[in-house]
Amino acid sequence: MPFPQVYSEWVDTDSDSTVDSWNDGSTTHSLASLDATSQDIDTDNAYNSEELQYASNPFVFDTDGDGLDDGTEIHVAIQGALKSYSLTSWDSNGDSVSDHDDFYGFMAVTYPGGQLPS
């Protein structure tokens, strides 16, 4: 991941083996409470329920920092023909080219070792 992120994740708060809430390290938000505020908290065109399904951060427009918003990765890449994309890895296929550049066919810039320029 190119940018350090605070510890946060989807968690199972009622111990039924189904992830149901977002924990940001200090606060736990149920999916229902997120949806009561907005079904798309970060306005990335991915519903909070989709962010839960794909383990992306409902408060971050581009969870993996690859240049593609989470909504595009879910609706076009993952659910479309390009199923190799991940919302939690900026270089889902490990070719040292960001998912954004892969998606748009721009292969001229690589990031050896997965290091993005500062």
C-alpha positions in Angstrom: 0.0 0.0 0.0 1.6 3.3 -1.0 0.3 5.4 2.0 0.3 4.5 5.6 -3.2 4.0 7.0 -4.5 4.1 10.5 -5.5 0.6 11.7 -9.1 0.2 10.6 -11.2 -2.7 9.3 -14.6 -4.3 8.9 -15.4 -6.4 12.0 -18.0 -8.9 13.3 -19.5 -7.2 16.3 -22.2 -9.7 17.1 -20.1 -12.9 16.7 -22.3 -14.4 14.1 -19.3 -15.0 11.6 -20.6 -12.1 9.4 -18.7 -8.8 9.2 -21.2 -6.1 10.0 -19.4 -2.9 11.2 -16.5 -0.6 10.5 -14.0 -0.1 13.3 -11.5 2.8 12.8 -9.5 2.1 15.9 -11.5 4.4 18.2 -15.1 4.1 17.0 -17.2 1.2 15.6 -19.9 2.1 13.0 -22.5 -0.4 12.1 -23.5 -0.6 8.5 -27.0 0.6 9.5 -25.5 3.7 11.2 -23.3 4.4 8.2 -26.3 4.1 5.8 -28.4 6.3 8.1 -25.8 9.1 7.5 -25.4 8.3 3.8 -25.3 5.1 1.7 -22.1 6.4 0.2 -20.2 8.2 3.0 -17.1 9.0 0.9 -19.0 9.8 -2.3 -16.9 7.3 -4.4 -19.9 5.8 -6.1 -19.6 2.6 -4.0 -22.4 2.0 -1.5 -21.2 1.3 2.1 -22.6 -2.3 1.7 -20.3 -2.8 -1.4 -17.4 -1.4 0.6 -18.1 -4.0 3.2 -18.3 -6.7 0.6 -15.0 -5.8 -0.9 -13.3 -4.8 2.4 -12.6 -1.3 1.3 -12.7 1.8 3.6 -16.1 3.5 3.5 -14.5 6.8 4.6 -11.8 6.9 1.9 -12.5 7.7 -1.8 -9.7 5.5 -3.0 -8.9 2.9 -0.4 -5.7 1.6 -2.0 -4.4 4.9 -3.3 -4.0 3.6 -6.9 -5.8 6.5 -8.6 -9.1 4.6 -9.2 -12.0 5.5 -6.9 -13.5 2.5 -5.1 -16.7 2.8 -7.1 -14.9 2.4 -10.4 -12.9 -0.6 -9.1 -16.1 -2.3 -7.9 -18.5 -1.5 -10.8 -16.2 -1.5 -13.8 -13.1 -3.5 -12.9 -14.2 -6.2 -10.3 -17.8 -6.8 -11.5 -16.9 -6.2 -15.1 -14.4 -8.0 -17.3 -11.3 -7.1 -15.3 -11.8 -9.3 -12.2 -8.2 -9.1 -11.2 -8.6 -5.8 -9.4 -8.5 -5.4 -5.7 -9.7 -2.4 -3.6 -6.9 -3.0 -1.0 -3.9 -3.2 -3.3 -2.8 -0.4 -5.6 -1.1 -3.0 -7.9 -3.5 -5.9 -7.9 -1.6 -8.0 -10.5 1.9 -7.3 -9.2 3.3 -5.9 -12.5 4.7 -2.7 -10.8 2.1 -0.7 -12.7 -0.7 0.9 -10.7 -4.3 -0.3 -11.2 -5.2 3.1 -12.5 -2.5 2.9 -15.2 -3.5 -0.7 -16.0 -7.1 0.3 -16.3 -6.3 3.2 -18.7 -3.7 1.2 -20.7 -0.8 3.4 -19.6 2.1 1.1 -19.1 5.0 3.6 -19.5 5.5 4.2 -15.8 6.4 1.4 -13.5 7.1 1.5 -9.8 9.7 -1.2 -9.1 9.3 -2.8 -5.7 5.9 -1.3 -5.4 7.2 2.1 -4.4 5.3 5.1 -5.6 7.2 8.3 -6.1 6.9 10.9 -3.3 
